[in-house]
């Protein structure tokens, strides 16, 4: 399946190659901007809502760290190391393939953004799926790397976010009590 996708990718136009290589990282920046917008929307909302917006990125980082720990134990070589022609340059030796960190972050961000702002689901999940697939398309991951990364992001990022909300909510309440300008508006 990997070879079929990579071979097909090489037959597509150059602009699509560039879009696939740059698009994953650009999508992550878009998700970061959506988190800022979610925080802005929640700044006068109930404390728990603001705490979700603040804890969301930390939950994604925790999911990413979990993914990195798995990579260290599994140590799967990148599929592009076998002399396969790919769109993207193959990452250096020691940069393991399983699971895909880009997929963890993209799907984790989509899941966490949906937890914070439900109406974004129809935009962020398809975008995350395209971002994750692009990692196979450009040749740096096997399909199972991307699927595992997506599953890790989908499960762990919201879970860590919800665990962190318990600690962040009292801090939001404390800051709002001490700075009246930050208190929710009626």
N, CA, C and O of each residue as an XYZ file, in Angstrom:
744
protein
N       0.827     -1.182      0.000
C       0.000      0.000      0.000
C       0.884      1.264      0.000
O       0.626      2.212     -0.741
N       1.926      1.257      0.841
C       2.848      2.401      0.889
C       3.403      2.698     -0.499
O       3.365      3.840     -0.957
N       3.924      1.656     -1.172
C       4.523      1.851     -2.499
C       3.503      2.348     -3.505
O       3.829      3.182     -4.350
N       2.280      1.856     -3.431
C       1.240      2.323     -4.355
C       0.983      3.814     -4.173
O       0.864      4.550     -5.153
N       0.899      4.258     -2.926
C       0.629      5.674     -2.647
C       1.809      6.536     -3.090
O       1.618      7.565     -3.738
N       3.022      6.121     -2.745
C       4.215      6.901     -3.091
C       4.420      6.936     -4.608
O       4.754      7.981     -5.168
N       4.222      5.803     -5.264
C       4.367      5.777     -6.726
C       3.333      6.693     -7.382
O       3.651      7.418     -8.325
N       2.097      6.658     -6.883
C       1.070      7.557     -7.414
C       1.457      9.016     -7.152
O       1.323      9.863     -8.034
N       1.933      9.305     -5.947
C       2.295     10.679     -5.583
C       3.327     11.251     -6.542
O       3.264     12.431     -6.889
N       4.269     10.433     -6.971
C       5.324     10.907     -7.870
C       4.781     11.289     -9.246
O       5.434     12.029     -9.982
N       3.592     10.792     -9.602
C       3.000     11.123    -10.912
C       2.155     12.398    -10.860
O       1.681     12.865    -11.895
N       1.964     12.955     -9.683
C       1.118     14.141     -9.545
C       1.935     15.406     -9.842
O       3.166     15.367     -9.841
N       1.244     16.526    -10.095
C       1.964     17.771    -10.434
C       2.835     18.288     -9.291
O       2.581     18.013     -8.118
N       3.857     19.036     -9.661
C       4.805     19.580     -8.693
C       4.158     20.465     -7.644
O       4.581     20.464     -6.488
N       3.135     21.225     -8.033
C       2.470     22.102     -7.050
C       1.836     21.284     -5.942
O       1.773     21.727     -4.795
N       1.356     20.064     -6.287
C       0.756     19.207     -5.267
C       1.837     18.662     -4.326
O       1.598     18.497     -3.130
N       3.010     18.390     -4.867
C       4.135     17.944     -4.028
C       4.455     19.016     -2.988
O       4.606     18.727     -1.801
N       4.554     20.265     -3.464
C       4.851     21.377     -2.552
C       3.754     21.540     -1.519
O       4.027     21.716     -0.332
N       2.511     21.482     -1.974
C       1.374     21.601     -1.050
C       1.405     20.497      0.005
O       1.156     20.755      1.182
N       1.708     19.277     -0.411
C       1.747     18.152      0.534
C       2.890     18.310      1.537
O       2.723     18.004      2.718
N       4.038     18.783      1.079
C       5.181     18.959      1.992
C       4.966     20.109      2.960
O       5.235     19.979      4.154
N       4.482     21.232      2.451
C       4.312     22.437      3.271
C       2.991     22.406      4.031
O       2.881     22.973      5.119
N       2.002     21.751      3.463
C       0.652     21.771      4.019
C       0.526     21.201      5.419
O      -0.262     21.703      6.221
N       1.284     20.167      5.725
C       1.184     19.575      7.059
C       1.611     20.572      8.120
O       0.921     20.762      9.122
N       2.751     21.206      7.895
C       3.222     22.188      8.875
C       2.340     23.429      8.883
O       2.071     23.991      9.945
N       1.890     23.858      7.715
C       0.992     25.022      7.651
C      -0.318     24.725      8.383
O      -0.875     25.599      9.046
N      -0.798     23.505      8.260
C      -2.012     23.117      8.971
C      -1.833     23.171     10.477
O      -2.756     23.537     11.205
N      -0.641     22.804     10.947
C      -0.374     22.878     12.385
C      -0.398     24.325     12.859
O      -0.863     24.609     13.963
N       0.102     25.244     12.029
C       0.037     26.672     12.377
C      -1.406     27.162     12.381
O      -1.784     27.992     13.207
N      -2.214     26.642     11.452
C      -3.636     26.996     11.440
C      -4.306     26.517     12.729
O      -5.112     27.239     13.316
N      -3.976     25.310     13.165
C      -4.535     24.806     14.419
C      -4.092     25.669     15.593
O      -4.879     25.930     16.502
N      -2.846     26.109     15.583
C      -2.361     27.002     16.651
C      -3.171     28.295     16.653
O      -3.546     28.793     17.714
N      -3.438     28.834     15.475
C      -4.248     30.056     15.379
C      -5.666     29.806     15.889
O      -6.253     30.676     16.534
N      -6.215     28.640     15.609
C      -7.556     28.308     16.107
C      -7.561     28.194     17.629
O      -8.553     28.548     18.268
N      -6.477     27.711     18.215
C      -6.393     27.681     19.683
C      -6.376     29.092     20.257
O      -7.006     29.352     21.282
N      -5.667     29.993     19.612
C      -5.656     31.390     20.066
C      -7.067     31.971     19.960
O      -7.531     32.658     20.870
N      -7.740     31.693     18.849
C      -9.110     32.165     18.670
C     -10.055     31.538     19.702
O     -10.951     32.211     20.212
N      -9.857     30.263     20.004
C     -10.674     29.590     21.028
C     -10.449     30.219     22.399
O     -11.391     30.415     23.167
N      -9.187     30.534     22.697
C      -8.899     31.216     23.958
C      -9.599     32.573     23.983
O     -10.197     32.939     24.995
N      -9.532     33.319     22.885
C     -10.156     34.640     22.809
C     -11.672     34.533     23.037
O     -12.257     35.341     23.758
N     -12.294     33.528     22.417
C     -13.737     33.325     22.592
C     -14.085     32.984     24.037
O     -15.149     33.361     24.529
N     -13.181     32.266     24.720
C     -13.473     31.773     26.074
C     -12.987     32.714     27.170
O     -13.147     32.406     28.352
N     -12.403     33.840     26.813
C     -11.773     34.694     27.836
C     -12.747     35.191     28.886
O     -12.341     35.429     30.023
N     -14.028     35.359     28.546
C     -15.022     35.792     29.538
C     -16.051     34.693     29.825
O     -17.056     34.934     30.494
N     -15.794     33.514     29.323
C     -16.690     32.372     29.528
C     -16.468     31.810     30.937
O     -15.568     32.265     31.643
N     -17.265     30.842     31.349
C     -17.018     30.200     32.645
C     -15.574     29.685     32.751
O     -14.941     29.365     31.745
N     -15.079     29.615     33.967
C     -13.676     29.264     34.222
C     -13.266     27.946     33.563
O     -12.165     27.844     33.022
N     -14.126     26.955     33.602
C     -13.775     25.663     33.015
C     -13.587     25.773     31.503
O     -12.697     25.128     30.951
N     -14.405     26.577     30.825
C     -14.274     26.755     29.375
C     -12.930     27.397     29.026
O     -12.244     26.964     28.100
N     -12.569     28.424     29.776
C     -11.272     29.061     29.542
C     -10.144     28.096     29.885
O      -9.133     28.054     29.183
N     -10.301     27.332     30.938
C      -9.279     26.350     31.315
C      -9.092     25.307     30.204
O      -7.963     24.892     29.941
N     -10.168     24.883     29.556
C     -10.063     23.954     28.428
C      -9.237     24.565     27.305
O      -8.360     23.909     26.743
N      -9.519     25.817     26.981
C      -8.786     26.484     25.902
C      -7.306     26.635     26.251
O      -6.449     26.536     25.374
N      -7.009     26.871     27.506
C      -5.620     27.022     27.935
C      -4.907     25.675     28.048
O      -3.721     25.577     27.734
N      -5.611     24.649     28.487
C      -5.002     23.332     28.692
C      -4.871     22.525     27.398
O      -4.059     21.602     27.321
N      -5.661     22.868     26.393
C      -5.649     22.121     25.132
C      -4.266     21.935     24.525
O      -3.876     20.802     24.245
N      -3.515     23.007     24.314
C      -2.170     22.820     23.750
C      -1.264     21.959     24.630
O      -0.459     21.184     24.114
N      -1.384     22.085     25.928
C      -0.577     21.251     26.826
C      -0.968     19.777     26.686
O      -0.105     18.902     26.746
N      -2.255     19.499     26.502
C      -2.704     18.129     26.285
C      -2.107     17.533     25.019
O      -1.755     16.354     24.980
N      -1.997     18.363     23.983
C      -1.395     17.905     22.722
C       0.091     17.627     22.928
O       0.612     16.630     22.427
N       0.766     18.492     23.654
C       2.188     18.273     23.935
C       2.370     16.960     24.707
O       3.306     16.211     24.428
N       1.502     16.676     25.659
C       1.599     15.413     26.412
C       1.401     14.207     25.493
O       2.094     13.200     25.638
N       0.461     14.301     24.550
C       0.251     13.216     23.586
C       1.488     13.050     22.700
O       1.898     11.929     22.400
N       2.073     14.166     22.288
C       3.291     14.134     21.474
C       4.435     13.460     22.237
O       5.142     12.620     21.680
N       4.617     13.819     23.488
C       5.677     13.212     24.303
C       5.443     11.702     24.423
O       6.391     10.919     24.358
N       4.201     11.301     24.595
C       3.877      9.866     24.647
C       4.280      9.183     23.346
O       4.817      8.075     23.358
N       4.019      9.846     22.234
C       4.389      9.319     20.922
C       5.910      9.181     20.792
O       6.411      8.179     20.281
N       6.622     10.183     21.253
C       8.092     10.140     21.204
C       8.635      8.977     22.038
O       9.588      8.312     21.631
N       8.039      8.737     23.183
C       8.468      7.621     24.035
C       8.247      6.293     23.307
O       9.104      5.410     23.345
N       7.097      6.156     22.645
C       6.842      4.942     21.853
C       7.887      4.766     20.767
O       8.386      3.660     20.557
N       8.222      5.842     20.078
C       9.226      5.765     19.007
C      10.550      5.215     19.516
O      11.206      4.426     18.835
N      10.939      5.631     20.709
C      12.213      5.188     21.282
C      12.206      3.677     21.520
O      13.224      3.012     21.329
N      11.064      3.138     21.936
C      10.979      1.704     22.205
C      10.785      0.876     20.942
O      11.313     -0.231     20.840
N      10.030      1.404     19.976
C       9.714      0.623     18.771
C      10.827      0.726     17.730
O      11.185     -0.281     17.118
N      11.376      1.907     17.516
C      12.505      2.153     16.614
C      12.289      1.582     15.207
O      13.152      0.872     14.690
N      11.175      1.880     14.604
C      10.900      1.439     13.238
C      11.573      2.390     12.253
O      11.398      3.606     12.334
N      12.340      1.827     11.327
C      13.005      2.636     10.297
C      11.967      3.287      9.378
O      10.871      2.760      9.186
N      12.324      4.408      8.832
C      11.474      5.095      7.864
C      11.381      4.270      6.583
O      12.361      3.638      6.188
N      10.227      4.266      5.933
C      10.090      3.495      4.700
C      10.936      4.066      3.554
O      11.270      3.346      2.614
N      11.274      5.329      3.629
C      12.038      5.974      2.558
C      13.521      5.591      2.587
O      14.266      5.992      1.693
N      13.960      4.842      3.569
C      15.368      4.446      3.656
C      15.734      3.317      2.692
O      16.916      3.075      2.449
N      14.757      2.640      2.154
C      15.033      1.487      1.289
C      15.290      1.849     -0.161
O      15.080      1.012     -1.039
N      15.730      3.052     -0.444
C      16.011      3.442     -1.826
C      14.771      3.787     -2.616
O      14.812      3.814     -3.846
N      13.672      4.051     -1.941
C      12.421      4.403     -2.601
C      12.454      5.879     -2.975
O      12.826      6.721     -2.159
N      12.065      6.191     -4.207
C      11.958      7.592     -4.623
C      10.727      8.195     -3.953
O       9.631      7.645     -4.056
N      10.907      9.332     -3.264
C       9.806      9.986     -2.551
C       9.807     11.475     -2.859
O      10.783     12.014     -3.381
N       8.719     12.122     -2.534
C       8.607     13.568     -2.721
C       9.491     14.293     -1.718
O      10.252     15.185     -2.093
N       9.397     13.921     -0.457
C      10.159     14.589      0.606
C      11.496     13.891      0.811
O      11.647     12.702      0.534
N      12.448     14.653      1.298
C      13.728     14.062      1.680
C      13.498     13.165      2.896
O      12.708     13.485      3.784
N      14.190     12.061      2.914
C      14.035     11.132      4.034
C      14.691     11.730      5.282
O      15.828     12.199      5.222
N      13.975     11.713      6.413
C      14.571     12.219      7.661
C      15.841     11.443      8.011
O      16.035     10.325      7.533
N      16.699     12.025      8.837
C      17.972     11.367      9.165
C      17.790     10.068      9.943
O      16.756      9.837     10.571
N      18.798      9.245      9.885
C      18.814      7.984     10.630
C      18.644      8.319     12.111
O      19.240      9.270     12.618
N      17.827      7.529     12.791
C      17.541      7.772     14.206
C      16.259      8.558     14.410
O      15.790      8.685     15.541
N      15.682      9.087     13.339
C      14.372      9.748     13.393
C      13.373      8.675     12.976
O      13.134      8.460     11.788
N      12.801      8.012     13.960
C      12.007      6.810     13.739
C      10.643      7.117     13.132
O      10.156      8.247     13.181
N      10.051      6.089     12.567
C       8.825      6.236     11.792
C       7.541      6.029     12.593
O       6.564      6.750     12.387
N       7.530      5.061     13.499
C       6.287      4.674     14.177
C       6.255      5.173     15.604
O       7.184      4.928     16.373
N       5.184      5.878     15.966
C       4.062      6.406     15.187
C       4.400      7.770     14.588
O       5.413      8.375     14.936
N       3.558      8.239     13.701
C       3.752      9.540     13.065
C       3.415     10.665     14.039
O       2.263     10.813     14.448
N       4.422     11.457     14.410
C       4.179     12.585     15.316
C       3.284     13.650     14.695
O       2.462     14.256     15.382
N       3.447     13.876     13.383
C       2.578     14.856     12.720
C       1.105     14.431     12.858
O       0.227     15.265     13.079
N       0.857     13.139     12.724
C      -0.519     12.647     12.859
C      -1.018     12.793     14.291
O      -2.170     13.164     14.514
N      -0.162     12.506     15.252
C      -0.526     12.678     16.664
C      -0.952     14.123     16.908
O      -2.005     14.384     17.490
N      -0.123     15.049     16.456
C      -0.393     16.462     16.704
C      -1.621     16.935     15.941
O      -2.471     17.619     16.510
N      -1.730     16.581     14.659
C      -2.857     17.051     13.844
C      -4.190     16.520     14.370
O      -5.124     17.293     14.586
N      -4.280     15.224     14.574
C      -5.542     14.644     15.044
C      -5.790     15.017     16.503
O      -6.931     15.251     16.899
N      -4.727     15.072     17.302
C      -4.875     15.515     18.692
C      -5.387     16.940     18.775
O      -6.232     17.253     19.613
N      -4.874     17.812     17.902
C      -5.353     19.201     17.871
C      -6.810     19.260     17.436
O      -7.601     20.011     18.006
N      -7.165     18.473     16.430
C      -8.558     18.462     15.970
C      -9.491     17.988     17.075
O     -10.541     18.587     17.307
N      -9.109     16.915     17.755
C      -9.951     16.375     18.835
C     -10.074     17.358     19.993
O     -11.151     17.530     20.565
N      -8.964     17.996     20.329
C      -8.972     18.933     21.453
C      -9.721     20.210     21.093
O     -10.466     20.742     21.916
N      -9.532     20.704     19.880
C     -10.298     21.879     19.445
C     -11.795     21.585     19.457
O     -12.597     22.448     19.815
N     -12.168     20.377     19.070
C     -13.579     19.992     19.080
C     -14.117     19.924     20.502
O     -15.280     20.247     20.747
N     -13.281     19.508     21.426
C     -13.659     19.483     22.842
C     -13.963     20.904     23.332
O     -14.874     21.110     24.134
N     -13.204     21.862     22.850
C     -13.333     23.260     23.258
C     -14.441     23.980     22.487
O     -15.205     24.764     23.050
N     -14.507     23.691     21.175
C     -15.386     24.439     20.273
C     -15.980     23.450     19.273
O     -15.439     23.260     18.183
N     -17.082     22.827     19.645
C     -17.655     21.704     18.906
C     -17.937     21.973     17.431
O     -17.785     21.078     16.600
N     -18.340     23.180     17.103
C     -18.712     23.462     15.714
C     -17.515     23.437     14.757
O     -17.705     23.476     13.541
N     -16.299     23.374     15.279
C     -15.123     23.290     14.410
C     -14.887     21.878     13.873
O     -14.083     21.698     12.958
N     -15.560     20.893     14.414
C     -15.292     19.491     14.057
C     -15.348     19.252     12.553
O     -14.500     18.544     12.010
N     -16.313     19.818     11.889
C     -16.472     19.574     10.441
C     -15.315     20.143      9.628
O     -15.117     19.737      8.482
N     -14.557     21.061     10.183
C     -13.396     21.630      9.493
C     -12.102     20.948      9.936
O     -11.287     20.557      9.100
N     -11.914     20.805     11.241
C     -10.615     20.359     11.749
C     -10.345     18.865     11.542
O      -9.196     18.483     11.322
N     -11.363     18.022     11.606
C     -11.098     16.593     11.405
C     -10.731     16.253      9.956
O      -9.781     15.500      9.743
N     -11.444     16.777      8.955
C     -10.986     16.519      7.581
C      -9.592     17.094      7.315
O      -8.781     16.468      6.632
N      -9.315     18.282      7.854
C      -7.997     18.873      7.677
C      -6.919     17.996      8.329
O      -5.859     17.776      7.745
N      -7.191     17.505      9.520
C      -6.234     16.620     10.203
C      -6.020     15.334      9.411
O      -4.895     14.841      9.330
N      -7.079     14.788      8.828
C      -6.950     13.560      8.035
C      -6.067     13.798      6.804
O      -5.230     12.959      6.471
N      -6.249     14.914      6.142
C      -5.422     15.239      4.978
C      -3.969     15.457      5.402
O      -3.043     15.000      4.732
N      -3.783     16.152      6.510
C      -2.425     16.389      7.012
C      -1.737     15.064      7.353
O      -0.561     14.873      7.044
N      -2.462     14.167      7.978
C      -1.894     12.863      8.338
C      -1.573     12.053      7.082
O      -0.490     11.478      6.972
N      -2.506     12.007      6.143
C      -2.283     11.248      4.905
C      -1.085     11.786      4.129
O      -0.365     11.027      3.480
N      -0.877     13.094      4.199
C       0.228     13.688      3.447
C       1.579     13.105      3.854
O       2.520     13.117      3.060
N       1.684     12.601      5.068
C       2.942     12.009      5.538
C       3.275     10.725      4.767
O       4.446     10.415      4.547
N       2.237      9.982      4.358
C       2.448      8.805      3.513
C       2.672      9.270      2.071
O       3.548      8.757      1.376
N       1.889     10.227      1.638
C       1.956     10.749      0.276
C       3.364     11.244     -0.067
O       3.864     10.980     -1.161
N       4.001     11.955      0.855
C       5.359     12.466      0.591
C       6.428     11.401      0.826
O       7.593     11.610      0.489
N       6.034     10.249      1.407
C       6.920      9.104      1.489
C       7.672      8.890      2.782
O       8.540      8.018      2.838
N       7.375      9.653      3.834
C       8.164      9.535      5.061
C       7.551      8.621      6.124
O       8.179      8.360      7.150
N       6.341      8.137      5.888
C       5.681      7.230      6.843
C       4.923      6.129      6.120
O       4.435      6.307      5.004
N       4.840      4.997      6.784
C       3.951      3.926      6.362
C       2.523      4.305      6.755
O       2.336      5.115      7.663
N       1.505      3.735      6.087
C       0.122      4.009      6.496
C      -0.156      3.652      7.960
O      -0.884      4.372      8.643
N       0.423      2.535      8.449
C       0.153      2.158      9.847
C       0.782      3.147     10.840
O       0.289      3.280     11.960
N       1.852      3.837     10.454
C       2.433      4.880     11.312
C       1.436      6.014     11.518
O       1.258      6.529     12.622
N       0.796      6.381     10.415
C      -0.163      7.488     10.425
C      -1.423      7.094     11.194
O      -1.944      7.883     11.982
N      -1.906      5.886     10.968
C      -3.104      5.432     11.694
C      -2.850      5.348     13.193
O      -3.693      5.756     13.991
N      -1.696      4.821     13.576
C      -1.363      4.745     15.007
C      -1.227      6.144     15.601
O      -1.722      6.406     16.697
N      -0.563      7.035     14.886
C      -0.421      8.410     15.358
C      -1.766      9.097     15.521
O      -2.002      9.807     16.498
N      -2.650      8.875     14.543
C      -3.992      9.472     14.616
C      -4.746      8.945     15.834
O      -5.404      9.710     16.538
N      -4.652      7.659     16.078
C      -5.339      7.066     17.229
C      -4.772      7.596     18.550
O      -5.524      7.881     19.481
N      -3.467      7.723     18.624
C      -2.838      8.264     19.837
C      -3.306      9.696     20.068
O      -3.679     10.064     21.182
N      -3.283     10.502     19.006
C      -3.730     11.890     19.133
C      -5.190     11.996     19.514
O      -5.563     12.808     20.362
N      -6.020     11.173     18.885
C      -7.463     11.197     19.134
C      -7.796     10.834     20.580
O      -8.696     11.423     21.180
N      -7.082      9.882     21.129
C      -7.367      9.423     22.492
C      -6.633     10.222     23.567
O      -7.235     10.640     24.555
N      -5.332     10.431     23.372
C      -4.534     10.999     24.455
C      -4.616     12.518     24.587
O      -4.640     13.030     25.706
N      -4.659     13.243     23.484
C      -4.679     14.713     23.596
C      -5.908     15.201     24.374
O      -5.749     15.994     25.302
N      -7.129     14.759     24.034
C      -8.275     15.191     24.841
C      -8.222     14.667     26.278
O      -8.620     15.366     27.210
N      -7.730     13.436     26.454
C      -7.632     12.868     27.802
C      -6.690     13.705     28.675
O      -7.048     14.077     29.792
N      -5.500     13.997     28.172
C      -4.566     14.831     28.931
C      -5.146     16.222     29.174
O      -4.970     16.794     30.250
N      -5.833     16.761     28.175
C      -6.452     18.082     28.334
C      -7.456     18.062     29.473
O      -7.446     18.948     30.327
N      -8.319     17.058     29.491
C      -9.330     16.970     30.552
C      -8.683     16.765     31.924
O      -9.173     17.281     32.928
N      -7.595     16.020     31.961
C      -6.894     15.845     33.239
C      -6.279     17.161     33.713
O      -6.276     17.452     34.909
N      -5.762     17.948     32.786
C      -5.147     19.224     33.137
C      -6.174     20.286     33.522
O      -5.860     21.196     34.288
N      -7.379     20.182     33.008
C      -8.422     21.173     33.311
C      -8.685     21.244     34.807
O      -8.962     22.319     35.338
N      -8.602     20.119     35.485
C      -8.808     20.106     36.930
C      -7.817     20.980     37.673
O      -8.153     21.556     38.708
N      -6.596     21.086     37.157
C      -5.585     21.938     37.790
C      -5.657     23.382     37.305
O      -5.361     24.308     38.059
N      -6.049     23.572     36.048
C      -6.052     24.919     35.459
C      -7.284     25.728     35.878
O      -7.184     26.944     36.040
N      -8.428     25.091     36.054
C      -9.655     25.820     36.398
C      -9.521     26.630     37.688
O      -9.911     27.798     37.693
N      -8.991     26.075     38.780
C      -8.825     26.900     39.983
C      -7.879     28.089     39.769
O      -8.062     29.148     40.369
N      -6.881     27.909     38.924
C      -5.954     29.011     38.628
C      -6.691     30.121     37.885
O      -6.499     31.301     38.179
N      -7.529     29.748     36.927
C      -8.331     30.747     36.197
C      -9.217     31.500     37.178
O      -9.303     32.726     37.124
N      -9.875     30.775     38.073
C     -10.744     31.432     39.063
C      -9.944     32.393     39.955
O     -10.395     33.502     40.242
N      -8.774     31.965     40.381
C      -7.922     32.799     41.240
C      -7.487     34.073     40.511
O      -7.565     35.167     41.070
N      -7.035     33.933     39.280
C      -6.599     35.103     38.507
C      -7.774     36.048     38.281
O      -7.634     37.263     38.415
N      -8.911     35.498     37.944
C     -10.083     36.350     37.730
C     -10.503     37.070     39.012
O     -10.954     38.214     38.953
N     -10.365     36.428     40.150
C     -10.728     37.055     41.426
C      -9.779     38.209     41.756
O     -10.185     39.202     42.360
N      -8.533     38.072     41.361
C      -7.538     39.111     41.673
C      -7.446     40.205     40.622
O      -6.952     41.298     40.899
N      -7.920     39.913     39.418
C      -7.883     40.907     38.335
C      -9.320     41.054     37.813
O      -9.720     40.314     36.914
N     -10.086     41.974     38.348
C     -11.495     42.108     37.984
C     -11.741     42.309     36.481
O     -12.799     41.928     35.980
N     -10.796     42.892     35.766
C     -10.970     43.101     34.330
C     -11.056     41.774     33.566
O     -11.561     41.734     32.445
N     -10.567     40.700     34.169
C     -10.590     39.379     33.524
C     -11.801     38.550     33.930
O     -11.968     37.429     33.450
N     -12.636     39.073     34.794
C     -13.819     38.345     35.260
C     -14.833     38.214     34.126
O     -14.896     39.076     33.250
N     -15.626     37.141     34.136
C     -16.642     36.954     33.097
C     -17.637     38.120     33.110
O     -17.954     38.700     34.148
N     -18.096     38.420     31.930
C     -19.085     39.499     31.793
C     -20.478     38.897     31.790
O     -20.720     37.826     31.235
N     -21.382     39.621     32.427
C     -22.760     39.130     32.534
C     -23.580     39.381     31.289
O     -24.756     39.020     31.241
